[in-house]
């Protein structure tokens, strides 16, 4: 190799112009303090999925996730503002239904358009770019549940710029800054009610845990039914149509992971909420159960108060 070879030659850098959106959770450390690990994992995975799905719907992609921060890329700036206009109004519903923590999530967003040097040799998180720096700093300067846009982006979005408020010149970023926020994001949705009694199917082999579950669910609000085999479970699901399933991952007759995956691949069961139960409570176990399709997680031996809290939380997410 010649001594005069440049790093750019080694990395085969190429230029790409796009609109970049940075989003982060405000005060995430404080929000997580004192919370159950499974609630933290579920809530932040749901947040990642919400942003990722909206980025895809608006013809963009998530290029990097670092902790609670996400960076998205769009070819067209109007697609980036489309994500902002969809994401912020959904926060109230997200916090009511999918946030399992005791404090609501608030977001800050920054949007900027510019050139980024990229390489197949580096991951997105390794790219050093003024464009990405400005995008991140706009996000950091935004108020909770607001998005800040640079002049470079606003100048390209035409009529959509009317929804933005000009904040003035930012000397540190050398750009005019524009603000977007949504007032009254909670909306005025039609009133819905939880199913009552809610039919809860228990798929659990341990008699002690079954006793706790039945004691907790006894009464007019819930109708609990227990099965002990795969055939019984299939029959109950088909004929009884539970509103929620409590599924042990410690089944003696089949891997609970496989059964959870099977339920999620069944078109008739794909939208029925499932709470996974397990003695194995590492972060990896909890995260794996959520990724396969669980909507909640309970540690064994189960605590009666936690049982009720988790069931009510998951039912609210799906039926309100």
C-alpha positions, 0 to 999 in steps of 0.5 A: 500500500502506498504511504500516501493512501487516504482513509477515504480510499480504504473505506470507499466513501460515497456521498448521499443526500437525504433528509435525516430525522433524530428522535429521542425519549426525554428523561429516559433514565428517570422514567426507567428508575424503579420500574420492573425490567420487563415493563422497561423492555416491553415499553421501549421495544414498542416505542422502537417498533412505533417509530420503525413502522411509521418510518417504513410507512413514509418511505424511510428507514431506521439507520441507527438505534442507540439506546433510546435514540433513533436516526431515520433517513428519507429521500424526500423531506416531505416524508420526514415531516409526514412521520412527525405529523403521525408520530406526535399525535399518537403519543397519547394513545401509546402512553395509555395502551403500550407504555407499561411504565408509571410515567409517560414517554415524551419525545424530542425530534430534529429534522435536517437535510444534507449530504452524508458520506457513507461506506459499506465498511462502516455501520451507520453509528460510525459515520461522522457527518456534519449533517447528522450532527445538526440533526442530532443537535436540533433534536436536543434543542427541541422541547418535549413533544416538539420537532425542530426543522432546519431551513434546509429541510423547510425550504424543500417542503412547500405547503407543508411548511405552513404547519411550522412556526419559525423560531429564528436564527440559531447561530450555533447551527448556522440555520433558521429553525422551525418548530412543530408541535401538536396540541390536544394529542389525546384526541376525542376517540369514541368510548370503548369498554373492556370486555366483562367478564374478560375470558382468560385462558390459562396454559400453565402446568404448575398447580401452585401458580394456577391456584394464584391465578384463579384466586386473583381472577375470581369474580365478575370481571374475569372468567378463567379457564385452565388447560393442561395439554396442547390439544385442550389449548387448541380446543379452548382457543377455537371454541371459547375465543379467549380475550387474553391468554396466560402462557407458561414458557415452562410447558412439560409437553412442548417448548413454550417458545414454539407454542407462542410462535405457533399462536402468533402465526395463526391468523385467528390468534395473531391479535389476541393478547398473550402474557408469557409466564416463566421462572427464567427471568433474564433480560434476554428471556423477557426480550425474546418473548416480546420479539416472538409475540408476547404482550406482557411478561410475569415472573414465577413465582407470581405475585398476586398484585403483579398478576392483576396489574399486568392483565389489566394493563394488557387488556387496556392496550388491546381493548380501549 
